[in-house]
């Protein structure tokens, strides 16, 4: 399988740079003291649409040919990818067709509609989502943009770590959460080629441990009944992301739901940042394995900040 | 009365620079669209101890003579100034004596104690706070550091706008909230001398409108029964801060409690930043007076992010 290279991520970075926020890297002395390590948080919760997903979606839209742009882009998603693709398309004058389950939260429907996307509602099953998307693509000729298992998307997501390392070159470890694996595989692609001495480590909820199981066994394992508060991490790896992760990631740590909530709360209280549960998973892994991370300099990608303020876990 | 100059704020900046976070300036397209203006948020909620108060406290501690440092610093406060002074003192090896009302929230007592300060509890009245502080100073010889009505504190707070303007020189307006007036007077001191074309405008809760009344009448008016959610703005101006504000501030706008909560929620939801109600007051003023601020480039100092997550107004 042909895998992306660091040069592809550098190319993506040049391409998306005028369209994305260069998000800040923040540190927090009191969290460092609690962990016994030195953490550098790349704040993609402060990215447009509140998530790193905007990088991959923007790169996918900008990589379309002029002919493709005429037909627009399409995806099925009820989460950050839908909003990211809708806004990336709008800003570039491209139509976005989003298939959403009819039971998606009102606030997400509104956000996607607010970015001018064409929404098609469907039954809330994966089969319905996929068949509805197929039909939309058949009718419109739109180009499918997958939330993670796609070259341009992976390269876009990898630019978060590229930016993080621009000003923080002497890290020991880079950590991300892993759901579908777009961010993790993009990160590993860039980091293991340009900073080979750095370890790339993922955190994953123990209650949605498909990436951990797949990584350990070397064979793809789909997620079964993922019951985690980290709603961004309930998906299985894709064929492309798994291939990259298998080859380039150093390790994956599982974390408990309690640790995720504790880490999320620490980031809210100590750093004054609104982060969604998925974002807290790498910090949860550090907190659960303090001896292993002791005194390390760790870059952590904070993936997003889209939470329902009416429904906080604390 | 001898007033500080921009040069004093530049001196404070050089002095505190190694000790404070250079906080990011963030923008938000959707809030800009809602307001019809272009806003640049200087995020002092991401400052150490979660508030701009750390700047003034650090400048006060660093301005002590060696002899004064031996005796430590003292203040009475139940809010951000107490935590700021405690940490600034600790980092510089100086003792901090903090007088707190015995009914202060547990979390604030803990924070101040966690920074190694010596806490003296007193009855929750201003008279008790002042007499207890006097007694502490008599016993220890500590130097009083006022939360706002003090030269070094005002100069420290002014550095937030100095930093904001380093990368955003073509603003039309700078806005801060006003409580005791330390931040507003420091801002006006720097801005009106170095960028005289800029307007300096404050937002104040209508339910705690002493600065507005004092500014309008030209005569100091103390606050009476301040009943506002913006807990950082319930104090009256000081003699020094009022003198500066009277001379250098362009205007003060009053805002309703509803606007404060609405603006706070906008910042939480759209910017993914945890801000305390006081921080939202300038944005509330923009939202209440959209025609006046239309198309203006406005720098806003986000003052702090210390809120009780168990007790949110939304």
Interface residues (C-beta under 8 A of the other chain):
Chain A: X24 X26 X29 X45 X46 X48 X50 X265 X268 X269 X271 X272 X273 X274 X275 X305 X306 X309 X310 X312 X314
Chain B: X24 X26 X29 X45 X46 X48 X50 X265 X268 X269 X271 X272 X273 X274 X275 X305 X306 X309 X310 X312 X314
